[in-house]
Structure formats: C-alpha cells, structure tokens
C-alpha cells in the first residue's frame, strides 16, 4: 500500500510540475492534451466525419468541432495521464521482476492511451449523432470505458502474478 501511495504521489507531483511548466507554452493547453485532441480529430476523420480542433481563446482547452458544430472542450483531464498514473502506481506496487513489470507497464500505458483516443473520438461522434444523450454519454458511458480498461489491465496483472498451482486449486 505504501509503495502504491508513494508512486502515486511522486508521479502526480511530477505531472503537476509538468502542467505548471506548460502554462503559456507553445501548445495549448499542454503538449499531451494538444496531441490527444489532434489524434482524436484524426480518428473522427477516419470514421468519415469532418473534424477540427482549435485552441480555446479563453480557457486551457482545445475546442472540438464535428461537421462544423462545436461539441466539446478537450481539457487536461481528457488526456488520460491521471488514469495512467493510477495504473502505473498499482503495477509498481505489485511489481514482479524488472523486465516483466516494465514490459507490462509499457503495454498497459500504450493500450490506455490508445483506448482513450478512440474513446474521445467515439464520444464526439455520439454527441454529434445523439446530443440528447450528452449527460449519460459524457458522465457515465465513456468514463466507464476507460476505468473498465484500467480495471481489466489490473486484473490481468494480478492473474499473471498468481502462481499457476494456486490458480487451478
């Protein structure tokens, strides 16, 4: 538990420092959120929708447009870094060998990041097609996707740690 909390605090402080350094930088609101917005736009376009992202002039966010309609702001909380920090902290707390842990961390972070991009793109398309369901889509369904993915990855990690003879008893 201490290793989890320690990892979580250290990574969160480092991320906070990164965000502080990103203020008034080249990329609005910060490099990672900017990149997530642009990659989400590309996925939306892959599904055949015209999409555009622009820095918000008054807020630390990117404005997301689908078919010319402003649908959402992509803010720092949308970039999945906080979720990734939570995931990494859990895996570090239950580390099992340096190589195995590092490989799983790398794979897990890539999976979470990629699922997050697809999640944002699908949310934007769903909001465009079904604006009347905005509250449930944004507040329940799509956050559930990313949290379920992290939970699944944790379960897989714990199962990998459990010795084979214990699993079959």
C-alpha positions as CSV (number, residue, x, y, z in Angstrom):
1,X,0.0,0.0,0.0
2,X,2.9,2.4,0.9
3,X,4.5,1.7,-2.5
4,X,1.3,2.4,-4.3
5,X,0.7,5.7,-2.4
6,X,4.3,6.7,-2.8
7,X,4.3,6.1,-6.5
8,X,1.0,7.8,-6.9
9,X,2.2,10.9,-5.0
10,X,5.5,11.2,-6.8
11,X,4.0,10.7,-10.3
12,X,1.2,13.2,-9.5
13,X,3.6,15.8,-8.3
14,X,5.8,15.3,-11.4
15,X,2.7,15.7,-13.6
16,X,1.6,18.8,-11.7
17,X,5.1,20.2,-12.3
18,X,4.8,19.4,-16.0
19,X,1.4,21.2,-16.2
20,X,2.9,24.2,-14.4
21,X,5.8,24.4,-16.9
22,X,3.3,24.0,-19.8
23,X,1.4,27.2,-18.9
24,X,1.7,29.8,-21.7
25,X,3.7,27.3,-23.7
26,X,3.7,26.6,-27.4
27,X,1.0,24.0,-27.2
28,X,-2.4,24.9,-25.7
29,X,-3.3,23.8,-23.0
30,X,-0.3,21.5,-22.8
31,X,1.6,19.3,-25.2
32,X,-0.1,16.0,-24.2
33,X,-3.6,17.3,-24.2
34,X,-3.0,19.1,-27.5
35,X,-1.7,15.8,-29.0
36,X,-4.6,13.9,-27.7
37,X,-7.0,16.4,-29.3
38,X,-5.3,16.2,-32.7
39,X,-5.1,12.4,-32.6
40,X,-8.8,12.2,-31.6
41,X,-9.6,14.5,-34.6
42,X,-7.7,12.1,-36.9
43,X,-9.7,9.2,-35.6
44,X,-13.0,11.1,-36.0
45,X,-12.0,11.8,-39.6
46,X,-11.2,8.2,-40.2
47,X,-14.9,7.4,-39.4
48,X,-15.9,9.8,-42.2
49,X,-16.7,13.0,-40.2
50,X,-15.2,16.4,-40.8
51,X,-13.5,17.3,-37.5
52,X,-11.4,20.3,-36.3
53,X,-9.7,21.2,-33.1
54,X,-8.7,24.7,-32.1
55,X,-7.1,26.2,-29.0
56,X,-9.8,27.8,-26.8
57,X,-9.0,31.5,-26.7
58,X,-10.1,32.0,-23.0
59,X,-9.7,28.6,-21.4
60,X,-6.9,26.0,-21.1
61,X,-8.5,23.6,-23.6
62,X,-9.0,22.6,-27.2
63,X,-12.3,23.2,-28.9
64,X,-13.6,20.1,-30.8
65,X,-15.8,20.6,-33.8
66,X,-17.5,17.8,-35.7
67,X,-19.1,18.7,-39.1
68,X,-18.7,22.4,-38.1
69,X,-20.6,22.0,-34.8
70,X,-18.8,22.8,-31.6
71,X,-19.3,19.7,-29.4
72,X,-16.8,19.7,-26.6
73,X,-13.7,21.1,-25.0
74,X,-10.8,18.7,-24.6
75,X,-9.2,19.7,-21.3
76,X,-6.2,18.3,-19.4
77,X,-8.5,15.8,-17.7
78,X,-9.3,14.2,-21.0
79,X,-5.7,13.2,-21.8
80,X,-5.7,10.1,-19.6
81,X,-2.5,11.0,-17.8
82,X,-4.1,10.9,-14.4
83,X,-5.6,7.5,-15.2
84,X,-2.2,6.3,-16.4
85,X,-0.6,7.5,-13.2
86,X,-3.1,5.4,-11.2
87,X,-2.5,2.4,-13.4
88,X,1.3,2.7,-13.1
89,X,1.2,3.1,-9.3
90,X,-0.8,-0.1,-8.9
91,X,1.5,-2.1,-11.2
92,X,4.6,-0.7,-9.4
93,X,3.0,-1.6,-6.0
94,X,2.7,-5.2,-7.2
95,X,5.9,-5.4,-9.3
96,X,7.2,-8.8,-10.3
97,X,10.6,-8.6,-11.8
98,X,12.0,-5.6,-13.5
99,X,11.7,-6.7,-17.2
100,X,8.2,-8.2,-16.8
101,X,7.0,-5.1,-14.9
102,X,8.4,-2.7,-17.4
103,X,7.0,-4.6,-20.4
104,X,3.6,-4.7,-18.8
105,X,3.7,-1.0,-17.8
106,X,4.7,0.0,-21.4
107,X,2.0,-2.2,-23.0
108,X,-0.6,-1.0,-20.5
109,X,0.2,2.7,-20.9
110,X,0.0,2.3,-24.7
111,X,-3.3,0.5,-24.5
112,X,-4.8,3.0,-22.1
113,X,-3.6,5.9,-24.2
114,X,-4.9,4.4,-27.5
115,X,-8.3,3.4,-26.0
116,X,-8.6,7.0,-24.6
117,X,-8.1,8.5,-28.1
118,X,-10.7,6.1,-29.6
119,X,-13.0,6.8,-26.6
120,X,-12.8,10.6,-27.2
121,X,-13.5,10.2,-30.9
122,X,-16.5,7.9,-30.3
123,X,-17.8,10.2,-27.7
124,X,-17.6,13.2,-30.1
125,X,-19.4,11.2,-32.8
126,X,-22.0,10.0,-30.3
127,X,-22.6,13.6,-29.1
128,X,-22.9,14.7,-32.7
129,X,-25.4,12.0,-33.6
130,X,-27.3,11.8,-30.2
131,X,-26.9,15.2,-28.5
132,X,-29.9,14.4,-26.3
133,X,-27.9,11.8,-24.5
134,X,-25.0,14.1,-23.7
135,X,-25.2,13.7,-19.9
136,X,-25.2,9.9,-19.9
137,X,-22.6,9.6,-22.7
138,X,-20.1,12.0,-21.1
139,X,-20.9,11.4,-17.5
140,X,-21.4,7.6,-17.4
141,X,-20.7,5.6,-20.5
142,X,-17.4,7.0,-21.8
143,X,-15.7,7.4,-18.4
144,X,-16.8,3.8,-17.7
145,X,-14.9,2.7,-20.8
146,X,-11.5,4.0,-19.6
147,X,-12.0,2.9,-16.0
148,X,-13.1,-0.6,-17.1
149,X,-10.0,-0.8,-19.2
150,X,-7.7,0.0,-16.3
151,X,-9.5,-2.4,-14.0
152,X,-9.2,-5.1,-16.7
153,X,-5.5,-4.5,-17.0
154,X,-5.1,-4.6,-13.2
155,X,-6.9,-8.0,-13.1
156,X,-4.7,-9.4,-15.9
157,X,-1.6,-8.2,-13.9
158,X,-2.8,-9.8,-10.7
159,X,-3.6,-13.1,-12.6
160,X,-0.1,-13.0,-14.1
161,X,1.3,-12.7,-10.6
162,X,-0.6,-15.6,-9.2
163,X,1.4,-18.8,-9.4
164,X,-0.2,-21.5,-11.7
165,X,-0.6,-24.1,-9.0
166,X,-2.8,-21.6,-6.9
167,X,-4.9,-20.7,-9.9
168,X,-6.1,-24.3,-10.5
169,X,-7.0,-25.2,-6.9
